[in-house]
């Protein structure tokens, strides 16, 4: 399998982002979005997915953090889509449960070519972790799914601490992506009866 990597640049009146992704990496990362908690989540996403990830983002954080978080999700989704190509030989599906102390998140993915997100994470929507509005986690995952063209379900089974909840979400997504994008040693085909994803 050829090296699967991509670089995406996105410049708008609201954000300026450069993102580089290597799917078959070692979990190395350099992240600077100007949002401390979000940097932490992207770093652990890279480490637990074994993706090499570099993100440099400047956004209109004086307005709020929404544009930066969403646009990083857009860029990451586009990078995965570009790096995966036609998806020949990947596993395609994966699911897992990840715990972070009292929090348990279940995530399942289909690298399907059909963008869709089910996000069932019961948390106070107007809460913050540092400057990060917790409701932005859903916006990030939605932007990621739309631009990567995947279907994903994320469900919080239980949890009380908001940091633990969001962290378990990011770790669960990282681990299912790691598995779903891996080469399937039993197949060299596109994993669909249609012959295309």
N, C-alpha and C positions, 0 to 999 in steps of 0.2 A: 504494500500500500504506500503510495507516495506521501510525502510530508504534507500534512493538512494544516495550512495556515492562511491567514488573511489579515490585511490591514484596511481599516475603514476610517475615513475622515469625514466629518460632518460639521459644516459651518453655517450657522443661521444668525439671525439678528439676536437670538437668545443664548446660543451656546457655540462653543468652538471645541471640538472633540477629535482626538486622534487615538485610535484603539487598535492594538495588535494582538492577535490570538494565535496560539499554536495548540491544536487539539491534543496531539500526542506529545505533551510536554512532561514536565517534572513538578509542576505546581509552583513555578517561580512567578513572581509578580512584582510590578512597580505600579502603584496606583496613586493618583493625585487628582481628586475631583473637587477638592476644597470643602468636602463634607466628611468629617472624621468618621462617623459611624458607618456611612456608606462605603468609604474606603476599606474599613474593617470587614464589612460583609463581602465586598468584591475580592479582597485578599483571601478570605477563607473559602470563598467559592472556587478560586483558582487552586488553592492548596488541596482541597478535598476532591476536586474534579481532576487533578493532575493536569490542568491546563496552564500553559505559560501565557500570562496576560499582562499587557501594559496599557494603562489608561491615563491619558492626560486630558483633563476637561476644565474648561472655564465656562461658567454660566452666570446668568443674571440672578445670583443668589441673594442680591439685595431685594429682589421682588419676592421670591421664595425659592425652594429647592426643586420644585416640580419639574421645570424644564430640563435641568441638569440630569436628574435621576432618570426621567423618561428617555431623554436623548442618548444617555449611556446604554440604556436597554435596547434602543433602536440599533445603535452601532454594534452592540454585542450580538444581537440577533442576526444582523446582516453579515457579521464576520463568521458566525457559525454556518450560515447558509452558504456563503461563498466557499469556505474551507471544506465543507462536506461534499460539495459537488453533487453528483447524481446519487450519492449514498450507496454505491456498490459495496457489498460485503459487510455492511454494518449490522449490528444486532437489531436496531430500530426501536425495540420496546424495552422498558425497564420500570421497576417500581421498588420502593424501599421505605422503611420507617427509620427516622433518625431521632435520637433523644439528645436533649441538652438539659441535663438535670431533670426538673419536673416536666419539661415540655417535650412533647412527642408530635412530630410532623410526619405525615405520610405523603409521598409524592409518586406520581406515575406519569410516564411520558410515552408518546407515540410520535416518532419523527416521521410525520405523515404527509407533509405537503399541505396540510389543512390547519390554519391557525385557529386555536381555540384555548381558552383558559377557564377552568373552574377553580375558584379560589375561595375556600371555606376556612377562614382564619378569624375566629371570633376574638376581637380585641377592641379596646376603646379607640375609636377612629381619630379622635383629636388629641392623641397622646404623642409625646416626643421622646426620642432617645438622643440626647444631645440636641442638635439642631434638626435632626431627622424626624419628619412626621411619619409615624408608623404606617399610615395609609399609603405612603409612597412605595412601600414594598410591593403592593399589588400593582401599582402603575408600572414599576420596573419589570415585573414578571409578564405583565400584559404586553408591553412593548417588545420584550424578548421573544415571546411566542408569536406575535404577529409578524415580526420581521424575519424570524427563523423559519416560520411556517410549520410550527409544531402544535400538537395538542398536549396539554398538560393539566393534571389535576393536582392541587395542593390542598391538603386538609389538615388542620390542627386537631389532633385527637384529644390532647389535654395540654394545659399550660397556664401559668399565672404570671411569671415574670416576662415583661415585654421584650427585654433583650434576649432572653432564652428562646422565646417564641420566634422572633424574626431570625435569629441565628440558626435555629433548627430548620426553618424554611429554606434558607440559603444553602445550608449543608445538604439537605435532602435533594434539592434541585441539582446541586453539583454532582452528587453521587449517582443519581439516575442518568444524568447526561453523560457522565464518565462511562457507565455501562452501555447505554444505548448507542453511543457513538463508536464504541470499540469494534474492532474487526471480529467478525464471527468466523472462527477457524473452519467451520463446516460449509461456508457459503462464499462464493465469489460473485453472486448475483445481486441485483437490486432487490431488496426484501419486500416485494409486492407481486401479486399475481398479475397486476396491470403492466408490469415491466417499467414502471416509472413512479416516482414519488412526487 
